[in-house]
Amino acid sequence: MTKLVLASANPDKLQELRYLLRGLKLTVVPARDLLPGWTVEETGRTLEANAYIKARDVFLRTGLPSVADDTGLFVDVLGGAPGIFAARFAGIQCTYESNLKKLLTTMLCETNRRACFRTTAVLVSTGTEFSVTGEVSGIILDEPDGTGGFGYDPVFLPDGLDHSFARCTPEEKNSVSHRSRAMRDLRKRLLGTDLLT
């Protein structure tokens, strides 16, 4: 079975990736299981650039196929902010809660609440590099709705649903989310490589 390294220290991403790639001849392991304390500076100007920085770094250090993703929240009325800085919108040492609070405070008097989540995932291996992107549109709620999920899930109402990502079951979220759309394409591309043989 192929070992695929997730170039992320985020346990929530690990759980989602394992779910979305289930059934393949893969064992998904987090980078820090192989590289204790692993971290890399994300200096890219796009989701794709940052994802490649992470995946290439882990591949070079381990020699194993590596996957990384980068996700942004793009809010129309904020000119696309927080965008690629969504995970650190409230500062370098911020939490999910502080990011949420800053977003809701910044949008307090705004009536246009349209936004989209976008995920770009990349795979880097010997002789293989590719990227895929998934997106979902929706609105930013006035206040949190639900306690599930992570990140901005409690305030993001995706088009076509009557409740936030934070109130979705894992199956429901993974049927429509930006990350699941990217990972479905990643899964298809993986099936066309020799990594699963």
SULRAQUI-V475670 format. One record per residue. SS is DSSP state (H for helix, E for strand, C for the rest). OMEGA is omega in whole degrees, 0 to 359 (NA if undefined). Layout:
ss & omega
SS & OMEGA
SS & OMEGA
//
This chain:
ss & omega
C & 182
E & 175
E & 179
E & 185
E & 175
E & 180
C & 179
C & 175
C & 184
C & 181
H & 178
H & 176
H & 179
H & 180
H & 180
H & 182
H & 178
H & 179
H & 186
H & 179
C & 181
C & 178
C & 176
C & 179
C & 184
E & 167
E & 181
E & 180
E & 178
E & 183
H & 185
H & 172
H & 181
H & 183
C & 183
C & 179
C & 184
C & 173
C & 177
C & 181
C & 180
C & 185
C & 182
C & 179
C & 179
C & 175
H & 182
H & 181
H & 180
H & 178
H & 179
H & 178
H & 182
H & 183
H & 180
H & 180
H & 181
H & 178
H & 180
H & 182
H & 185
H & 185
C & 182
C & 176
C & 185
E & 179
E & 177
E & 172
E & 173
E & 185
E & 176
E & 173
E & 186
E & 184
E & 186
H & 187
H & 178
H & 178
C & 181
C & 176
C & 356
E & 175
E & 182
C & 180
C & 185
H & 184
H & 180
H & 182
C & 183
C & 179
C & 186
C & 184
C & 185
C & 177
C & 173
H & 185
H & 181
H & 175
H & 179
H & 181
H & 180
H & 180
H & 182
H & 178
H & 181
H & 184
C & 190
C & 184
C & 184
C & 176
C & 175
C & 185
C & 179
E & 180
E & 172
E & 171
E & 178
E & 177
E & 170
E & 178
E & 179
E & 173
E & 178
E & 178
E & 179
C & 178
C & 183
E & 170
E & 174
E & 178
E & 177
E & 182
E & 174
E & 183
E & 173
E & 180
E & 179
E & 178
E & 174
E & 180
C & 179
C & 181
C & 181
C & 180
C & 180
C & 185
C & 180
C & 178
C & 179
C & 179
C & 183
C & 183
H & 183
H & 182
H & 181
E & 177
E & 182
E & 176
C & 177
C & 177
C & 179
C & 178
C & 184
C & 173
H & 183
H & 177
H & 178
C & 166
C & 177
H & 181
H & 180
H & 179
H & 183
H & 176
H & 185
H & 190
C & 177
H & 182
H & 181
H & 178
H & 177
H & 184
H & 174
H & 176
H & 177
H & 179
H & 178
H & 181
H & 178
H & 181
H & 179
C & 179
C & 177
C & 183
C & 185
C & 181
C & NA
//
